[in-house]
Amino acid sequence: MFVLIWTALLFCVRDVTADTGKSLKGLQTCGRGFCITLSEGEITAEAGLCVVIPCSFTLGAGYTHQHMVWFKCEPPKLRCGVEDIIFNTNKKTKVQSKFFGRVSLLEPDMMKRNCSIIINNLTESDSGFYQLRMYGILSLSDHGFAQYLREDGYTFSKGATVSVKALTQKPSVLIPPLTEGRKATLTCTAPGLCSGSDPEITWRWRGAGEKDSHITGNITGVTQRRSSTLTFNPSAEHHGTNVTCKVSFTSSITTEETETLNVASLVNTDQCGAGAALPWVIVAVVSLVVNVICIILLTLLWNTRKQVKPKQEDRTYTSLRKKDVSPEYDVIAQALN
């Protein structure tokens, strides 16, 4: 799960620095040998999900990065205070209780110059101004070439503005073709790339004019894609009824999606298959009978025509056998010979 979320988030903030030579495309601000680049404009997100604040940084000559601190404070403050800390790479510092455990770095390796953070389990109260302070070690030397180190830090006046709205995204419910008596599996996937804590996913079924009840089946737990599957045997009573998938995030944030079940009858399906094949059988038999009859009729007609129309020789022979024995026929007979 961590790998999938990590890949998706990296894709979403692909402009965030991946190494020292690359920087985020956005607004850059510098001070005391530190420079950071933040995305321009307001960052929007939805309650219950997560938000990424993209950030990259560079260091001046002689500086070595030590740690960073993120604050959240409200205008008109120009500089957030210790009481406003929400994240600190130096674990010794306390953070605001409502942000504890919800904020982490997008890229833990500071050598990659990435100061982006992820805030999970968002609520609308997380809207506000986020500010960064960088700490580093500066190497100095005097005229005698002696070197010494000095800790230095800088709080950037420029920050990021986050706006968290009410959750509008709904879960995705996948329903395969359903046939009475044949086992089927429904799948419900929660919205968002991440939410910090695993959301609770529940199913319910409502028959016509009835109260909500659970579909009899085997419900699995949340998978790596934050989804739930429900396996059951559809019956006639499920046809035309509604199934609802409800996703519950922290802070009582919920969203749900309802779909109508369409269950095909196994008997009707089989009859439909047999009934669909029957007309073709009848057509084939009738066609065969008609062809046989046509062949018989043609044969009889041919034989009849042969009897009705004798050959030329037969007609001549018949005429010569007339009873009239006048000399004309003799002459004709002799000429034929």
C-alpha positions as CSV (number, residue, x, y, z in Angstrom):
1,M,0.0,0.0,0.0
2,F,2.8,2.4,0.9
3,V,4.5,1.8,-2.4
4,L,1.3,2.5,-4.4
5,I,0.5,5.7,-2.5
6,W,4.1,6.8,-2.7
7,T,4.2,6.4,-6.5
8,A,0.9,8.2,-7.0
9,L,2.0,11.1,-4.8
10,L,5.3,11.4,-6.6
11,F,3.4,11.6,-9.9
12,C,1.1,14.3,-8.5
13,V,4.0,16.4,-7.5
14,R,6.4,15.4,-10.2
15,D,7.8,19.0,-10.4
16,V,9.1,18.7,-6.9
17,T,12.9,18.4,-6.8
18,A,14.3,14.9,-7.2
19,D,18.0,16.0,-6.8
20,T,20.2,19.0,-6.2
21,G,20.1,20.0,-9.9
22,K,16.3,20.1,-10.2
23,S,13.8,22.4,-8.6
24,L,10.1,22.9,-8.3
25,K,8.5,25.2,-10.9
26,G,6.9,27.9,-8.8
27,L,7.7,30.9,-6.6
28,Q,11.2,31.0,-5.2
29,T,12.3,33.0,-2.1
30,C,15.7,33.1,-0.5
31,G,17.3,34.3,2.8
32,R,20.6,33.6,4.6
33,G,22.0,31.1,2.2
34,F,18.7,29.2,2.0
35,C,16.3,29.2,-1.0
36,I,13.0,27.4,-1.3
37,T,10.5,27.0,-4.1
38,L,6.8,26.6,-3.5
39,S,4.0,26.1,-5.9
40,E,2.1,29.3,-6.8
41,G,-1.6,29.7,-6.0
42,E,-3.9,28.1,-3.5
43,I,-3.7,24.3,-2.9
44,T,-7.2,22.8,-2.7
45,A,-8.1,19.4,-1.1
46,E,-11.1,17.6,0.4
47,A,-11.8,16.6,4.0
48,G,-11.0,13.0,4.9
49,L,-8.3,12.7,2.2
50,C,-4.8,14.1,2.0
51,V,-2.9,17.1,0.6
52,V,0.7,17.5,-0.6
53,I,2.5,20.9,-0.1
54,P,5.2,20.8,-2.8
55,C,8.5,22.3,-1.8
56,S,12.2,22.2,-2.9
57,F,15.2,23.9,-1.4
58,T,18.8,24.8,-2.2
59,L,21.7,25.8,0.1
60,G,24.4,28.5,-0.3
61,A,28.1,27.9,-0.2
62,G,29.4,26.6,3.1
63,Y,26.0,25.5,4.4
64,T,25.1,22.0,5.4
65,H,21.4,21.2,6.0
66,Q,20.4,20.3,9.5
67,H,16.6,20.1,9.9
68,M,13.4,21.9,8.9
69,V,10.2,23.0,10.7
70,W,6.8,23.6,9.2
71,F,4.2,25.9,10.9
72,K,0.6,26.6,10.4
73,C,-0.7,30.0,11.5
74,E,-3.4,32.4,10.5
75,P,-2.9,35.9,9.0
76,P,-2.2,38.7,9.9
77,K,0.8,36.9,11.5
78,L,4.0,37.6,9.4
79,R,5.9,34.9,11.2
80,C,4.5,31.8,12.9
81,G,5.7,31.0,16.4
82,V,6.7,27.9,18.3
83,E,3.1,27.2,19.3
84,D,2.3,27.0,15.5
85,I,4.6,24.1,14.7
86,I,3.0,21.1,12.9
87,F,6.1,19.2,11.8
88,N,9.8,19.2,12.8
89,T,12.4,16.8,11.4
90,N,14.0,17.3,14.8
91,K,11.7,15.0,16.8
92,K,12.6,16.8,20.1
93,T,10.2,19.7,19.4
94,K,6.5,19.4,20.2
95,V,3.9,19.9,17.5
96,Q,0.3,21.0,17.6
97,S,-1.7,18.1,19.0
98,K,-4.2,18.0,16.2
99,F,-1.4,17.5,13.6
100,F,0.5,14.9,15.6
101,G,1.1,11.8,13.4
102,R,-0.7,13.3,10.4
103,V,2.3,15.1,8.8
104,S,5.3,13.5,7.1
105,L,7.9,14.3,4.5
106,L,7.3,13.3,0.9
107,E,11.0,12.4,0.5
108,P,12.8,11.5,3.8
109,D,16.2,11.9,2.2
110,M,17.3,15.5,2.7
111,M,20.1,15.1,0.2
112,K,17.5,15.2,-2.5
113,R,16.6,18.8,-1.5
114,N,12.9,18.0,-1.1
115,C,11.0,19.8,1.6
116,S,7.5,18.7,0.5
117,I,5.1,17.4,3.2
118,I,1.9,15.3,3.2
119,I,-0.9,16.0,5.6
120,N,-3.4,13.1,6.0
121,N,-6.9,12.8,7.5
122,L,-7.7,16.3,6.5
123,T,-10.5,18.4,8.1
124,E,-11.8,21.7,7.0
125,S,-10.0,23.3,9.9
126,D,-6.7,22.5,8.3
127,S,-7.3,25.3,5.8
128,G,-4.8,28.1,6.4
129,F,-1.3,29.5,5.8
130,Y,1.7,27.1,6.0
131,Q,5.2,28.5,6.6
132,L,8.7,26.8,6.5
133,R,11.9,27.4,8.6
134,M,15.2,25.9,7.5
135,Y,18.1,25.2,9.8
136,G,21.7,24.5,8.7
137,I,25.3,24.5,9.8
138,L,27.6,27.2,8.3
139,S,31.3,26.6,8.0
140,L,33.4,29.7,8.7
141,S,37.1,30.5,8.9
142,D,39.2,33.4,10.2
143,H,42.3,34.9,8.6
144,G,44.4,32.2,10.3
145,F,42.5,29.6,8.4
146,A,41.0,28.2,11.5
147,Q,37.5,26.8,10.8
148,Y,34.5,26.7,13.1
149,L,30.8,25.9,12.7
150,R,27.8,28.0,13.4
151,E,24.1,26.9,13.4
152,D,22.0,29.2,11.4
153,G,18.3,29.3,10.5
154,Y,15.8,31.3,8.4
155,T,12.0,31.5,8.4
156,F,10.6,32.3,4.9
157,S,7.9,34.9,4.8
158,K,6.4,33.3,1.7
159,G,4.4,30.2,2.4
160,A,1.6,28.0,1.0
161,T,-2.1,28.5,1.4
162,V,-4.2,25.4,1.7
163,S,-8.0,25.3,1.3
164,V,-9.9,22.2,2.5
165,K,-13.5,21.8,1.4
166,A,-16.1,19.3,2.3
167,L,-15.8,15.9,0.8
168,T,-17.6,15.5,-2.5
169,Q,-15.9,12.5,-4.0
170,K,-17.8,9.2,-3.9
171,P,-16.7,5.6,-3.7
172,S,-16.6,3.6,-6.9
173,V,-18.9,0.5,-6.9
174,L,-18.2,-2.2,-9.5
175,I,-21.0,-4.7,-10.0
176,P,-20.6,-7.6,-12.5
177,P,-23.5,-9.2,-14.4
178,L,-25.7,-11.0,-11.8
179,T,-27.5,-14.3,-12.4
180,E,-29.7,-15.9,-9.8
181,G,-27.9,-18.7,-7.9
182,R,-24.5,-17.9,-9.3
183,K,-21.9,-16.5,-6.9
184,A,-20.9,-12.9,-7.6
185,T,-18.4,-10.4,-6.1
186,L,-19.1,-6.6,-5.7
187,T,-16.2,-4.2,-5.3
188,C,-16.2,-0.8,-3.6
189,T,-13.1,1.5,-3.8
190,A,-12.7,4.5,-1.5
191,P,-12.0,7.9,-3.1
192,G,-8.7,9.6,-2.9
193,L,-5.1,8.6,-3.2
194,C,-4.5,8.5,0.5
195,S,-6.3,9.2,3.8
196,G,-3.7,8.4,6.4
197,S,-5.7,5.9,8.4
198,D,-7.5,3.1,6.7
199,P,-11.2,4.1,6.1
200,E,-14.0,1.9,7.3
201,I,-16.0,0.4,4.4
202,T,-19.4,-1.1,5.0
203,W,-22.2,-2.5,2.8
204,R,-26.0,-2.4,3.2
205,W,-28.9,-3.7,1.2
206,R,-32.4,-2.2,1.1
207,G,-35.4,-4.2,-0.3
208,A,-38.5,-2.5,-1.6
209,G,-40.3,-0.8,1.3
210,E,-37.9,-2.4,3.9
211,K,-35.3,-1.1,6.3
212,D,-31.6,-1.4,5.6
213,S,-30.1,-4.8,6.1
214,H,-26.8,-6.5,5.3
215,I,-26.6,-8.7,2.2
216,T,-25.8,-12.3,3.2
217,G,-22.3,-12.8,2.0
218,N,-18.6,-12.9,2.9
219,I,-17.2,-9.4,3.3
220,T,-13.4,-9.0,3.0
221,G,-11.3,-6.4,4.7
222,V,-9.7,-3.3,3.2
223,T,-7.2,-4.2,0.5
224,Q,-4.1,-2.3,-0.6
225,R,-6.2,-0.1,-2.8
226,R,-8.5,0.8,0.0
227,S,-11.3,-1.2,-1.3
228,S,-13.7,-3.8,0.0
229,T,-15.2,-6.8,-1.7
230,L,-18.5,-8.5,-1.0
231,T,-19.3,-12.0,-2.2
232,F,-22.9,-13.4,-2.1
233,N,-25.3,-15.5,-4.0
234,P,-27.9,-13.3,-5.8
235,S,-31.5,-14.4,-5.6
236,A,-34.8,-13.2,-7.0
237,E,-35.4,-11.0,-3.9
238,H,-32.2,-9.0,-4.8
239,H,-33.5,-8.0,-8.2
240,G,-34.4,-4.3,-8.4
241,T,-33.1,-3.6,-4.9
242,N,-30.4,-1.1,-3.9
243,V,-26.9,-1.9,-2.5
244,T,-25.0,0.9,-0.8
245,C,-21.2,1.2,-0.1
246,K,-20.4,3.6,2.7
247,V,-16.9,4.8,3.4
248,S,-16.1,6.4,6.8
249,F,-13.0,8.5,7.4
250,T,-11.8,10.0,10.6
251,S,-13.6,12.9,12.2
252,S,-16.9,11.4,11.2
253,I,-16.4,12.2,7.5
254,T,-18.4,9.8,5.3
255,T,-19.3,9.3,1.7
256,E,-21.4,6.7,0.0
257,E,-22.6,5.4,-3.3
258,T,-25.8,3.4,-4.1
259,E,-26.4,1.1,-7.1
260,T,-29.4,-0.9,-8.2
261,L,-29.0,-4.6,-8.6
262,N,-30.2,-6.3,-11.8
263,V,-30.4,-10.1,-11.2
264,A,-31.2,-12.3,-14.2
265,S,-33.3,-15.4,-13.7
266,L,-31.4,-18.6,-14.4
267,V,-34.6,-20.4,-15.6
268,N,-35.5,-17.5,-17.9
269,T,-32.0,-17.3,-19.2
270,D,-32.0,-21.1,-20.1
271,Q,-35.4,-20.8,-21.7
272,C,-34.3,-17.8,-23.6
273,G,-31.3,-19.7,-24.9
274,A,-33.4,-22.7,-26.0
275,G,-36.2,-20.5,-27.4
276,A,-33.7,-18.5,-29.3
277,A,-32.3,-21.6,-31.0
278,L,-35.8,-23.2,-31.7
279,P,-36.9,-20.8,-34.6
280,W,-33.6,-21.5,-36.4
281,V,-34.2,-25.3,-36.2
282,I,-37.7,-24.9,-37.6
283,V,-36.5,-22.7,-40.4
284,A,-33.9,-25.2,-41.4
285,V,-36.3,-28.1,-41.4
286,V,-38.9,-26.2,-43.5
287,S,-36.2,-25.1,-45.9
288,L,-35.0,-28.7,-46.3
289,V,-38.6,-30.0,-47.0
290,V,-39.3,-27.2,-49.5
291,N,-36.1,-28.0,-51.4
292,V,-36.9,-31.7,-51.5
293,I,-40.4,-31.0,-52.8
294,C,-39.0,-28.6,-55.4
295,I,-36.6,-31.2,-56.7
296,I,-39.3,-33.9,-57.0
297,L,-41.6,-31.5,-58.9
298,L,-38.9,-30.5,-61.2
299,T,-38.1,-34.1,-62.0
300,L,-41.7,-34.9,-62.7
301,L,-42.1,-31.9,-64.9
302,W,-39.1,-32.8,-66.9
303,N,-40.3,-36.3,-67.5
304,T,-43.7,-35.0,-68.5
305,R,-42.3,-32.7,-71.1
306,K,-40.3,-35.5,-72.6
307,Q,-43.5,-37.4,-73.2
308,V,-45.5,-34.5,-74.5
309,K,-42.8,-33.4,-77.0
310,P,-41.6,-36.4,-79.0
311,K,-38.6,-36.3,-81.2
312,Q,-38.7,-35.3,-84.9
313,E,-38.2,-38.8,-86.1
314,D,-41.1,-40.0,-83.9
315,R,-43.4,-37.4,-85.5
316,T,-42.4,-38.4,-89.1
317,Y,-42.9,-42.1,-88.3
318,T,-46.3,-41.5,-86.9
319,S,-47.4,-39.5,-90.0
320,L,-46.3,-42.4,-92.3
321,R,-48.5,-44.9,-90.5
322,K,-51.8,-43.2,-91.4
323,K,-54.5,-45.4,-92.8
324,D,-54.9,-43.3,-95.9
325,V,-52.9,-45.3,-98.5
326,S,-53.0,-42.8,-101.4
327,P,-50.1,-42.7,-103.8
328,E,-48.9,-39.4,-102.2
329,Y,-47.6,-41.2,-99.2
330,D,-45.8,-43.7,-101.3
331,V,-44.0,-41.0,-103.1
332,I,-43.1,-39.4,-99.8
333,A,-41.9,-42.8,-98.5
334,Q,-39.8,-43.3,-101.5
335,A,-38.3,-39.8,-101.3
336,L,-37.4,-40.4,-97.6
337,N,-35.6,-43.6,-98.6
